[in-house]
């Protein structure tokens, strides 16, 4: 049996962007959502997650939280 392949044997970069135009479009949409306030803050998500398993779990956060 041969030697196992290593990352050095693979010519493709795991993080290479296959479709640059699609990536650029996705980033533009994300930036527009942020500018319009259509996001949930990290802090709001962390409060929600921290409430899991407690006597009073919080409802999922909403956009703008």
FIDREN-9063 format. One line per field, with one value per atom (N, C-alpha, C, CB): atom name; x, y, z; residue number from 0. Coordinates in nm, 4 decimals. Glycine has a CB too. Example, Ala and Ser with C-alpha at 12.3 -4.5 7.8 and 13.67 -1.06 7.14 Angstrom:
BEGIN
name <- (N | CA | C | CB | N | CA | C | CB)
u <- (1.3190 | 1.2300 | 1.3200 | 1.1308 | 1.2850 | 1.3670 | 1.2900 | 1.4084)
v <- (-0.5690 | -0.4500 | -0.3300 | -0.4473 | -0.2250 | -0.1060 | 0.0030 | -0.0598)
w <- (0.7800 | 0.7800 | 0.7800 | 0.9046 | 0.7080 | 0.7140 | 0.7870 | 0.5725)
resi <- (0 | 0 | 0 | 0 | 1 | 1 | 1 | 1)
# end
This chain:
BEGIN
name <- (N | CA | C | CB | N | CA | C | CB | N | CA | C | CB | N | CA | C | CB | N | CA | C | CB | N | CA | C | CB | N | CA | C | CB | N | CA | C | CB | N | CA | C | CB | N | CA | C | CB | N | CA | C | CB | N | CA | C | CB | N | CA | C | CB | N | CA | C | CB | N | CA | C | CB | N | CA | C | CB | N | CA | C | CB | N | CA | C | CB | N | CA | C | CB | N | CA | C | CB | N | CA | C | CB | N | CA | C | CB | N | CA | C | CB | N | CA | C | CB | N | CA | C | CB | N | CA | C | CB | N | CA | C | CB | N | CA | C | CB | N | CA | C | CB | N | CA | C | CB | N | CA | C | CB | N | CA | C | CB | N | CA | C | CB | N | CA | C | CB | N | CA | C | CB | N | CA | C | CB | N | CA | C | CB | N | CA | C | CB | N | CA | C | CB | N | CA | C | CB | N | CA | C | CB | N | CA | C | CB | N | CA | C | CB | N | CA | C | CB | N | CA | C | CB | N | CA | C | CB | N | CA | C | CB | N | CA | C | CB | N | CA | C | CB | N | CA | C | CB | N | CA | C | CB | N | CA | C | CB | N | CA | C | CB | N | CA | C | CB | N | CA | C | CB | N | CA | C | CB | N | CA | C | CB | N | CA | C | CB | N | CA | C | CB | N | CA | C | CB | N | CA | C | CB | N | CA | C | CB | N | CA | C | CB | N | CA | C | CB | N | CA | C | CB)
u <- (0.0846 | 0.0000 | 0.0896 | -0.0965 | 0.0479 | 0.1279 | 0.1165 | 0.0875 | 0.1962 | 0.1937 | 0.0656 | 0.3184 | 0.0095 | -0.1092 | -0.0749 | -0.1682 | -0.1741 | -0.1556 | -0.1471 | -0.2706 | -0.0728 | -0.0637 | -0.1142 | 0.0827 | -0.1286 | -0.1743 | -0.0792 | -0.1860 | 0.0482 | 0.1461 | 0.1238 | 0.2870 | 0.0571 | 0.0314 | -0.0859 | 0.0057 | -0.1650 | -0.2859 | -0.2549 | -0.4010 | -0.2820 | -0.2533 | -0.3575 | -0.2446 | -0.4782 | -0.5843 | -0.5741 | -0.7212 | -0.5912 | -0.5939 | -0.7343 | -0.5513 | -0.7449 | -0.8738 | -0.9546 | -0.8541 | -0.8871 | -0.9550 | -0.9574 | -0.8901 | -0.9211 | -0.9234 | -1.0679 | -0.8548 | -1.0886 | -1.2223 | -1.2427 | -1.2410 | -1.3393 | -1.3628 | -1.4278 | -1.4501 | -1.5131 | -1.5864 | -1.5737 | -1.7374 | -1.4758 | -1.4460 | -1.5658 | -1.3238 | -1.6364 | -1.7509 | -1.8634 | -1.8028 | -1.8893 | -1.9935 | -1.9540 | -2.0190 | -1.8265 | -1.7789 | -1.7929 | -1.6326 | -1.7567 | -1.7701 | -1.9161 | -1.7107 | -2.0063 | -2.1493 | -2.2034 | -2.2285 | -2.1608 | -2.2055 | -2.1568 | -2.1554 | -2.0328 | -1.9796 | -2.0561 | -1.8297 | -2.0905 | -2.1659 | -2.3038 | -2.1803 | -2.3703 | -2.5015 | -2.4883 | -2.5639 | -2.3840 | -2.3639 | -2.3386 | -2.2468 | -2.2570 | -2.2289 | -2.3544 | -2.1195 | -2.4398 | -2.5660 | -2.6586 | -2.6358 | -2.6634 | -2.7460 | -2.6981 | -2.7438 | -2.5674 | -2.5130 | -2.5466 | -2.3599 | -2.5284 | -2.5575 | -2.7046 | -2.5188 | -2.7929 | -2.9366 | -2.9830 | -3.0138 | -2.8893 | -2.9259 | -2.9836 | -3.0235 | -2.9682 | -3.0224 | -2.9154 | -3.0702 | -2.8915 | -2.7968 | -2.8318 | -2.6501 | -2.7744 | -2.7907 | -2.6524 | -2.8573 | -2.6396 | -2.5082 | -2.4567 | -2.5147 | -2.3269 | -2.2620 | -2.3073 | -2.1087 | -2.3181 | -2.3579 | -2.4978 | -2.3527 | -2.5913 | -2.7278 | -2.7299 | -2.8184 | -2.6521 | -2.6455 | -2.5853 | -2.5621 | -2.4809 | -2.4170 | -2.5115 | -2.2905 | -2.5920 | -2.6914 | -2.7903 | -2.7671 | -2.8362 | -2.9324 | -2.8725 | -2.9772 | -2.7535 | -2.6887 | -2.6626 | -2.5558 | -2.6208 | -2.5943 | -2.7210 | -2.5332 | -2.8367 | -2.9623 | -3.0102 | -3.0697 | -2.9516 | -2.9913 | -2.9638 | -2.9157 | -3.0548 | -3.0362 | -3.0640 | -2.8977 | -3.1110 | -3.1471 | -3.2976 | -3.1030 | -3.3432 | -3.4874 | -3.5645 | -3.5124 | -3.4950 | -3.5624 | -3.4846 | -3.5791 | -3.4903 | -3.4190 | -3.4812 | -3.4202 | -3.3959 | -3.4420 | -3.4894 | -3.3304 | -3.5799 | -3.6177 | -3.5010 | -3.7463 | -3.4970 | -3.3890 | -3.3885 | -3.4043 | -3.2694 | -3.2623 | -3.3146 | -3.1183 | -3.3524 | -3.4048 | -3.3105 | -3.5485 | -3.3293 | -3.2488 | -3.2560 | -3.2959 | -3.1420 | -3.1339 | -3.0987 | -3.2619 | -3.1088 | -3.0715 | -2.9220 | -3.1254)
v <- (-0.1172 | 0.0000 | 0.1242 | -0.0006 | 0.2300 | 0.3505 | 0.4406 | 0.4261 | 0.5453 | 0.6436 | 0.7267 | 0.7347 | 0.7701 | 0.8562 | 0.9922 | 0.8739 | 1.0509 | 1.1837 | 1.2876 | 1.2178 | 1.3916 | 1.5024 | 1.6286 | 1.5216 | 1.7333 | 1.8609 | 1.9092 | 1.9672 | 1.8789 | 1.9219 | 1.8532 | 1.8942 | 1.7352 | 1.6625 | 1.7199 | 1.5176 | 1.8018 | 1.8565 | 1.9926 | 1.8673 | 2.0094 | 2.1360 | 2.2432 | 2.1144 | 2.2038 | 2.3011 | 2.3568 | 2.2382 | 2.4866 | 2.5533 | 2.5408 | 2.7027 | 2.4929 | 2.4734 | 2.6023 | 2.4204 | 2.7148 | 2.8426 | 2.9240 | 2.9224 | 2.8628 | 2.9337 | 2.9654 | 2.8496 | 3.0808 | 3.1217 | 3.0729 | 3.2773 | 2.9828 | 2.9226 | 3.0214 | 2.7989 | 3.1071 | 3.2001 | 3.3400 | 3.1581 | 3.4130 | 3.5463 | 3.6408 | 3.6066 | 3.6362 | 3.7252 | 3.6945 | 3.7124 | 3.5659 | 3.5281 | 3.5710 | 3.3757 | 3.5566 | 3.5981 | 3.7493 | 3.5553 | 3.8252 | 3.9710 | 4.0125 | 4.0350 | 3.9450 | 3.9765 | 3.9450 | 3.8986 | 3.8329 | 3.7963 | 3.8984 | 3.6554 | 3.9428 | 4.0437 | 4.1754 | 4.0668 | 4.2157 | 4.3395 | 4.3296 | 4.3696 | 4.2124 | 4.1931 | 4.1989 | 4.0582 | 4.1363 | 4.1361 | 4.2776 | 4.0442 | 4.3536 | 4.4912 | 4.5777 | 4.5510 | 4.5549 | 4.6294 | 4.5934 | 4.6004 | 4.4649 | 4.4231 | 4.4892 | 4.2701 | 4.4938 | 4.5570 | 4.7056 | 4.5367 | 4.7724 | 4.9160 | 4.9441 | 4.9710 | 4.8505 | 4.8690 | 4.8192 | 4.7975 | 4.7673 | 4.7200 | 4.5806 | 4.8130 | 4.5066 | 4.3704 | 4.2702 | 4.3372 | 4.2692 | 4.1752 | 4.1565 | 4.2248 | 4.0533 | 4.0275 | 4.0375 | 3.8861 | 4.1167 | 4.1388 | 4.0121 | 4.2540 | 4.0048 | 3.8940 | 3.8890 | 3.9074 | 4.0047 | 4.0118 | 3.9542 | 4.1562 | 3.9864 | 3.9349 | 3.7833 | 3.9992 | 3.7315 | 3.5860 | 3.5211 | 3.5494 | 3.5824 | 3.5262 | 3.5257 | 3.6046 | 3.6332 | 3.6352 | 3.5206 | 3.7721 | 3.5012 | 3.3962 | 3.2585 | 3.4050 | 3.2332 | 3.1029 | 3.0788 | 3.0952 | 3.1820 | 3.1675 | 3.1325 | 3.2962 | 3.1662 | 3.1378 | 2.9938 | 3.2337 | 2.9244 | 2.7849 | 2.7024 | 2.7251 | 2.6146 | 2.5272 | 2.5942 | 2.4745 | 2.7190 | 2.7876 | 2.7758 | 2.9378 | 2.8242 | 2.8224 | 2.9186 | 2.8573 | 3.0204 | 3.1204 | 3.1440 | 3.2526 | 3.0476 | 3.0695 | 3.1849 | 2.9415 | 3.2632 | 3.3778 | 3.3325 | 3.4827 | 3.4078 | 3.3775 | 3.4119 | 3.4561 | 3.3528 | 3.3867 | 3.5361 | 3.3070 | 3.5932 | 3.7365 | 3.7639 | 3.7877 | 3.8884 | 3.9317 | 4.0350 | 3.9907 | 4.0605 | 4.1624 | 4.2926 | 4.1833 | 4.3549 | 4.4798 | 4.4629 | 4.5519 | 4.3389 | 4.3133 | 4.3174 | 4.1770)
w <- (0.0000 | 0.0000 | 0.0000 | 0.1224 | -0.0726 | -0.0855 | 0.0360 | -0.2085 | 0.0343 | 0.1416 | 0.1333 | 0.1350 | 0.2481 | 0.2442 | 0.1841 | 0.3857 | 0.1194 | 0.0616 | 0.1726 | -0.0360 | 0.1486 | 0.2441 | 0.1763 | 0.2956 | 0.2529 | 0.1975 | 0.0882 | 0.3086 | 0.1012 | 0.0018 | -0.1321 | 0.0514 | -0.1307 | -0.2540 | -0.3324 | -0.2233 | -0.2686 | -0.3302 | -0.3900 | -0.2271 | -0.5187 | -0.5855 | -0.5554 | -0.7343 | -0.5120 | -0.4863 | -0.3463 | -0.5072 | -0.3370 | -0.2079 | -0.1504 | -0.2205 | -0.0283 | 0.0367 | 0.0405 | 0.1776 | 0.0533 | 0.0670 | -0.0617 | 0.1747 | -0.1717 | -0.2995 | -0.3367 | -0.4112 | -0.3949 | -0.4375 | -0.5800 | -0.4276 | -0.5968 | -0.7271 | -0.8242 | -0.7122 | -0.7735 | -0.8593 | -0.7994 | -0.8737 | -0.8455 | -0.7911 | -0.8047 | -0.8624 | -0.9174 | -0.9386 | -0.8395 | -1.0831 | -0.8158 | -0.7204 | -0.5790 | -0.7254 | -0.5453 | -0.4139 | -0.3970 | -0.3936 | -0.5001 | -0.4945 | -0.4788 | -0.6206 | -0.5509 | -0.5416 | -0.4027 | -0.6477 | -0.3454 | -0.2110 | -0.1082 | -0.1740 | -0.1233 | -0.0312 | -0.0440 | -0.0578 | -0.1658 | -0.1867 | -0.1212 | -0.3380 | -0.1351 | -0.0712 | 0.0805 | -0.1141 | 0.1345 | 0.2792 | 0.3304 | 0.3171 | 0.2601 | 0.3005 | 0.2940 | 0.2121 | 0.1946 | 0.1844 | 0.3003 | 0.0493 | 0.3373 | 0.4508 | 0.5792 | 0.4661 | 0.5994 | 0.7201 | 0.7217 | 0.7282 | 0.6084 | 0.6006 | 0.6282 | 0.4629 | 0.5912 | 0.6116 | 0.7482 | 0.5027 | 0.8284 | 0.9619 | 0.9637 | 1.0229 | 0.8563 | 0.8490 | 0.8950 | 0.7034 | 1.0249 | 1.0834 | 1.2301 | 1.0668 | 1.2896 | 1.4329 | 1.4935 | 1.4617 | 1.5983 | 1.6585 | 1.7268 | 1.7594 | 1.7346 | 1.8047 | 1.9505 | 1.7968 | 2.0111 | 2.1512 | 2.1724 | 2.2002 | 2.0804 | 2.0915 | 2.0771 | 1.9855 | 1.9863 | 1.9682 | 2.0926 | 1.8422 | 2.1478 | 2.2665 | 2.3869 | 2.2998 | 2.4029 | 2.5122 | 2.4936 | 2.5167 | 2.3707 | 2.3406 | 2.3701 | 2.1938 | 2.3199 | 2.3404 | 2.4894 | 2.2608 | 2.5604 | 2.7038 | 2.7818 | 2.7591 | 2.7266 | 2.7966 | 2.7767 | 2.7496 | 2.6809 | 2.6572 | 2.7824 | 2.5347 | 2.8160 | 2.9310 | 3.0644 | 2.9311 | 3.0612 | 3.1856 | 3.2062 | 3.1826 | 3.3206 | 3.3496 | 3.2603 | 3.4960 | 3.2067 | 3.1239 | 2.9951 | 3.2011 | 2.9014 | 2.7747 | 2.6973 | 2.6888 | 2.6352 | 2.5571 | 2.4201 | 2.5428 | 2.3595 | 2.2214 | 2.1283 | 2.1803 | 2.0101 | 1.9157 | 1.8864 | 1.7839 | 1.8716 | 1.8400 | 1.7003 | 1.8527 | 1.6795 | 1.5494 | 1.4882 | 1.5640 | 1.3604 | 1.2933 | 1.3707 | 1.1480 | 1.3875 | 1.4601 | 1.6063 | 1.4488 | 1.6575 | 1.7985 | 1.8144 | 1.8468)
resi <- (0 | 0 | 0 | 0 | 1 | 1 | 1 | 1 | 2 | 2 | 2 | 2 | 3 | 3 | 3 | 3 | 4 | 4 | 4 | 4 | 5 | 5 | 5 | 5 | 6 | 6 | 6 | 6 | 7 | 7 | 7 | 7 | 8 | 8 | 8 | 8 | 9 | 9 | 9 | 9 | 10 | 10 | 10 | 10 | 11 | 11 | 11 | 11 | 12 | 12 | 12 | 12 | 13 | 13 | 13 | 13 | 14 | 14 | 14 | 14 | 15 | 15 | 15 | 15 | 16 | 16 | 16 | 16 | 17 | 17 | 17 | 17 | 18 | 18 | 18 | 18 | 19 | 19 | 19 | 19 | 20 | 20 | 20 | 20 | 21 | 21 | 21 | 21 | 22 | 22 | 22 | 22 | 23 | 23 | 23 | 23 | 24 | 24 | 24 | 24 | 25 | 25 | 25 | 25 | 26 | 26 | 26 | 26 | 27 | 27 | 27 | 27 | 28 | 28 | 28 | 28 | 29 | 29 | 29 | 29 | 30 | 30 | 30 | 30 | 31 | 31 | 31 | 31 | 32 | 32 | 32 | 32 | 33 | 33 | 33 | 33 | 34 | 34 | 34 | 34 | 35 | 35 | 35 | 35 | 36 | 36 | 36 | 36 | 37 | 37 | 37 | 37 | 38 | 38 | 38 | 38 | 39 | 39 | 39 | 39 | 40 | 40 | 40 | 40 | 41 | 41 | 41 | 41 | 42 | 42 | 42 | 42 | 43 | 43 | 43 | 43 | 44 | 44 | 44 | 44 | 45 | 45 | 45 | 45 | 46 | 46 | 46 | 46 | 47 | 47 | 47 | 47 | 48 | 48 | 48 | 48 | 49 | 49 | 49 | 49 | 50 | 50 | 50 | 50 | 51 | 51 | 51 | 51 | 52 | 52 | 52 | 52 | 53 | 53 | 53 | 53 | 54 | 54 | 54 | 54 | 55 | 55 | 55 | 55 | 56 | 56 | 56 | 56 | 57 | 57 | 57 | 57 | 58 | 58 | 58 | 58 | 59 | 59 | 59 | 59 | 60 | 60 | 60 | 60 | 61 | 61 | 61 | 61 | 62 | 62 | 62 | 62 | 63 | 63 | 63 | 63 | 64 | 64 | 64 | 64)
# end
